[in-house]
Amino acid sequence: MAPPPKPLEVFERYEMKFLLDEKQYEQVKDVFLQHMIEDRYSIKCGGFYPIRNIYYDTSDDLLIRRSIQKPLYKEKLRLRSYGRPNAESMTFIEIKKKYEGLVSKRRIVLPLSQAEKYLEDGSHPQERVNAQILKELDYFRKIYPLVPKVYLSYNRKALAGKEDPEFRVTFDRDITARREELSLDTENTGRLILPDGIYLMEVKISDAMPLWAARTLADAGVHQTSISKYGTEYMTDIEGKTLGEVIPDFFAGAKNAGA
């Protein structure tokens, strides 16, 4: 059996986000699967697979407060795992930046124990990692006194285009957050930041969305929206806003009745 592909360390693409209810999800998913295939994680798990994140920020939430102001440039740092890790499970330390709609992500892969140690006190890992990305992480930690702020998890189905593998689509559900027990190796508890039955769809493209995909979304009545998982958690938890205030283009009228 061939070894799994080496995890990518650098991404650069445009991302578009959409919220779907259950009916819209089923309609869109069925058409998309005619043109796309599930990624290896979805195939392995039979559909949706779990992702866990710890978002790091300053003690006064500087990064997320800047982000929700929708500046031309914003950045964040998180620790990610696929499923519940143990000390030796491979995890990802990621810097995610966005400038005028273009998203770049740079990451290193480390066992959980080494990743947590690095993020706690800057101890360089024993594992060999990309030296340039490690320098960028060192600089990020130097200018921002980071501490773990939010645990955020969700279940994801990911698709890639049959003709264009760079065209990717993800569907996230069960988006759960908490501000205590900030470790990836814990029970998956917390509060849902979106109602049950709502999916966050992300379209990741290097150029333009295929025409068939745009038509499918239009036929299902799905419209692009501005949403951030971490930002939504912060505004509804720390700022005490309702989903109707945070995402008014989706959670309005009847859709907001059960939110």
BATOR-604638 format. One record per residue: x, y negated, z negated of N, C-alpha, C, CB in turn. Coordinates in steps of 0.1 Angstrom, whole numbers, plus 5000, padded with zeros to 4 digits. Atoms other than C-alpha are relative to their C-alpha. Glycine has a CB too. Layout:
BEGIN
XYZXYZXYZXYZ/...
//
This chain:
BEGIN
500950125000500050005000500949885000499050004988/499350124999501349665010499949924987499749925012/500150095012502149424981499149885003501449954995/500850124998499749134976500849885005499249964987/499250124995500648814994500549914989499149925010/499450105009502848564976499049894998501449965003/500950125002500648294960500649885006499749984985/499650124994500747974979500349904989498949945010/499650095010502547694960499649865004501550004999/500350144995501547384982498850015009501249945007/501250024992498147294996499849855004498750064993/500450144997497046985015498850015010501249935007/501249984992493546955029498949894995499450144999/501250085004490246755028499050094993499449935012/501049925007487546875004498749925000500550034986/501350055000483846815007499250084990499350005014/500749935010481446904979498549985002500449954986/501549994998477747004979499450074988499650065014/500749925010475247114953498850075007499549914989/501049924994472847394963499150064989500650105009/500849915009469847554946500050145005498549944999/500049864996469247924948499650035014499250094990/500549984986467247914980501049955010498649935002/499050054991469747694997501250085001500349854996/498849925000472647904986499850135009500350044986/500349884992471048225001500049975015498750074995/500150034986470248055033501449975006499149885002/498750044995473747895037500950125000500549894992/499149895002475648205025499850105012499850074987/500349894990473848445050500649955014498550025001/499450054987474848225080501549995000499449865003/498650015001478348155068500750135001500449934987/499449874999479048525064500050065014499350094991/499949964986478448565101501249955007498749955008/498850064994481448345108501250014991499749855003/498950005010483548395077500150144993499849894990/499849885008484948675055500349964986501150095006/499750035014485248695018501550024998499350104990/498649995003488748645003500350134992500549884993/499649885006490648924986499550024986501550025000/500649995014489448834951498550035000500349864993/501449974999485848834962499750155004499349915010/500149864996486249174979500350094988501050035012/499749925011487949314949499050014989501449954994/501050015011485249194925498650035005500149874993/501349974995482349274948499149875001499350104991/500750134999481348904952500649894993498650024995/499550115008481948654925501150054991498949934992/498949965009485148654905500249884990501350035007/499850105011486048464872501349925002499950064987/498850095001488348164871499949924987500049905013/499950085012489447994839501049895001500350094988/499150124999491147654835500149934986499549905010/499850095011492547444807500549875007501050054989/499650134994492647074818500749924989498749925004/499250085009495346864802499849855003501550045002/500250144999494946494796500749934988498549965000/499450075011496246224773498950004988500349855003/500950005011494746194738498849915001500749974987/501150094998492545904749499350025014500549864999/500749964987491446084782500349915011498550014997/499750104990493245844804499850055015501549964999/500149954986493346074835498650015005500750135001/501349984995489746164836499249865000499250104991/500650135000488645804827500349935013500449924988/499650064988490645684857499250075012501550015002/500649924989489245964879498549965003500150154997/501450024998485545894873499749855005499350024988/500150144994486145524884500150015015501049914994/499949984986486645674919501149915007498749975007/498950084994490045504927500550075013501249994990/499449944988491845554960500950124997500749905008/499049895004494445774942499650044986501449945001/500249955013493846004913500850144999498550024997/499249885002495646304898499650074987501549974999/500349925012495146584872500950124999498550045000/499249885002496946874857499250114993501349974992/500749895007495547214847500850135000498650025007/499549875001496447564837498950105004500650044986/501049924995494547834856500350155000499749965015/499949864999493948204855498950065007500250074986/501149934994491948454874499650114990500450065014/500449915011489948644847500749964987500450145004/499450035013490948664811501450064999499150074989/498649954999494748684809500550054986500949895005/499349985012497048824783501449935001500350164997/498750085000500548694774500850015012500850034988/499249974989502148854804499349985013500650134999/500750024987499448774830500549885007498549994997/499550114992500448544858498949895000500350045014/500950125000498848194856500649895008499849954985/499650114991499147874876500049874993499150005012/500050145005500247534864499949925013501349964992/500350074988498847294890499949854998498750055006/500350154999499046924898499149985012501449925001/500950034989496146814919499949855002498650064997/500150144997496246474936499149985012501449945003/500950044989493746294958500249865004498550024996/499850144995494445994980499149985013501549985003/500950034989491745855003499450135006500849925011/500749884995490046195005500950115003499249975012/499149884997493146405012500550054987501249955009/499649935013493746654984501350085002498850094996/498849925000497146794977500150074987501349915003/499949925012497847064952501450075000498850114998/498749945001501247184940500050084987501249895001/500149915012501747474916501150094999498750075000/499149905003504047714899499350124994501249954992/500649885006503248074888500950054989499850115011/499249965012504248184853499150094992500549884992/500849935010503248434827499449904990500950114992/500750095009500748284803500849954989498750074994/499250045011503148274774501049895003500750124994/499150104996505748084793499449875005500950065012/500750114996503247854809499549914988498850045009/500450085012501847754775501149944993499250094991/498950065006505247704761500649885007501250114999/499650124992506247474789499149884998500150045015/500950115001503147274786500049944986498650045004/500050045014503547254748501249914997500050114991/498850085004507147134746501049985011500750074989/499150034989508647124781501150115002500749874998/499049904998510747444777499950065014499850114989/500049954986511747544812499950155000501349965007/500349865000510547894821501250095003498950035010/499049904997512648204823499950055014500050124990/500249954986511048304856500549895010498550025002/499650084990512348164888498849935007500950075011/501150074994510047894901500549895010499149934989/499650104991510047624928500649884993498849965009/499350105008512647374915499449865002501450005004/500650134997511047074933498749984993499949985015/501350015007507547144919500249994985499150125004/499750015015509047194884500449864997501150104996/499650145002510646844887498849915000501049965011/501250085000507346704896499150014988499150035013/500749985013505746864866500749944989499950164998/499250065010508546744844499749855000501550025002/500250154999507946384857498549974995500249955014/501450025004504146414852499950014985499150115006/500049995015504646524816500749894993500650144996/499250115005507146244811499149874999501249975008/500750135000504745964821498650014993499849965015/501349985007501646124805500250094988498950065010/499949915012501746264769498850095000500149914987/501249914998499546554777499750094988500350095012/500549905010497546774754498850075006499549934986/501249934994494947044762498749934996500050154996/501250075003491546884764498750085002499949875008/501249934997488947104780500250145006499249925010/500149874994488347474787498850005010499850124989/501150014989486347504820500250135008500249885008/500049884993485447834836498850015010499950124991/501249984991483147954865500350135007499949885010/499949884991482448244888500049955014498850104997/499850054986483448194924499950115011501449935001/499949924988482848344958500749925010498550055005/499250084990485348234984500050075014501549994995/500149964986485148265022501149935008498649985006/499150064990487648205050499550035014501450064998/500449984986486948155087500650115007500249875007/499449884992487348455110500949945010498850085006/499150064989488748235138501049904994499149935010/499150105006490247965116500150034985499549865003/499849965014491548105082500249874991501150094998/499850125008492347745072498649934996500849905008/501450045003488547675071499550084988499050005012/500349935011487647775036498749944993501150014990/501250045007484347765016500050084987498850025008/500249945013483847834979498749974994501249974990/501250025007480647874959500350034985498850095005/499849985014480947824921498749994993501049894995/501250005008478247904896500450034985499050115005/499749985014478047944858501149924994500350154997/498950095004480247644852499949974986500049875009/500050005015481047654815501149924994500050144994/499050095005482947404794499950004984500049865005/500050035014484047354758501349924996500050144992/498950085005486447134738500650054988499549864998/499349935011487547384712500550135005499150014987/499449884996489547704713500649995014498950125000/499550044987491547564742501250105004500549865000/499149904996493247884753499250095011500550104989/500649914990492648104784499750144995500950015012/500249865006492848424763499050004989501450054996/501150015010489548374745498750055006499949864994/501349974995485948474748499549885009499050034989/500450114990484248284777498749944994499750075014/501150065006481948074756500049855003499950024984/500150144997480747714760498649965005501149955010/501350044995477947514775500049995015499649864994/500150024985476747514811499949855003498850085005/500150154996477447174827499149985011501449955003/501150004990475047254855499050104997500650025015/501049905003471747434852500250135006498649945004/499949864994471447804858499349995014499350104991/500549994987470847874895500449895009498549994999/499450104992472747574908501450045003500049864993/498749964995475847634929500849875005499950105012/499150104995478747394936500850065012501049944989/499349964988479947444971501149915004499050025012/498950094996483347314982500450055014501250014990/499549974987484347305019501449945001499049945011/498650045000488047285024500550015015500950094991/499750004985489247175059501349925002498949935007/498850084997492447045075499749895010501150105006/500450104990490546855102498549974998500450045014/501450025000486846865108499250134997499549945013/500849885003484047105097499550055013498849964991/500649944987482947345125498549955002500150155000/501350044997479747235142498950094995499849985015/501049905005477947555133499849984985500450145004/500150015015478647495096499249874997501449994994/500750125003477447135097498550015003500649885008/501449984997474247245114499350094990499950075014/500549925011473747515088499649934988500950124997/500350085012473947275060498849905002501349924996/501150094997471647025077498750085000500249935014/501249924999469047305084499550034986500250125008/500349965013469147395047499749884991501150094994/500250125008468747035036501149974989498750014993/498950015009472147035019500849875004500950125000/499350134997473946695016501249994991499049884998/498750025008477446605005499749914988501149935009/500150085012477746474970501349984994499050074990/498850035007480346324948499950074986500349854998/500049935013481046564918501450054997498950115001/498849945005483946674897499650084988501149894996/500349915012483646964872500449934987500650145002/499550065012485846794847499449874997501649985001/500650135001484346454854498650014995500049935013/501349985005480846584849499950054986499350115009/499949965014481846754817500249884991501150114998/499650125008483346434804498849904998501249935006/501150095001480446214813498750054993499649965014/501249955007477746444800500350034985499550125007/499749965014479546544768500549874992501150114999/499450115008481746244757499249875002501449985005/500750124997479745964774498550024997500349955014/501449985003476346124767499149985011499749934988/500950034988474946074802499250125004500849955012/500749894995472346284818500550045014498549975001/499649974987472846474850499449915011499750155003/500650094991470446244867500749875001498649974995/499150124999472745954858501350035007500249954986/498749974994475946134868499950045015500650124992/500249964987474646294900498649975005500450165002/501450034997471546104910499550045013499849854999/500449964987471546214946499550145000501249985010/500549865001470846574935499050024989501150104999/500849985012469346564900499049884999500850024988/501050115000466346334908498650075001500249905011/501349954999462646384905499850144994499650005014/500349865005461546754903501350074996499250085011/498849925002465146884904500649964986501049975011/499550045013465946684872499150054989500249855000/500949975011462946814853500550114991498750055006/499549905009464747124840501449994997499850135007/498550015002468246984838500249964985500649895009/
//
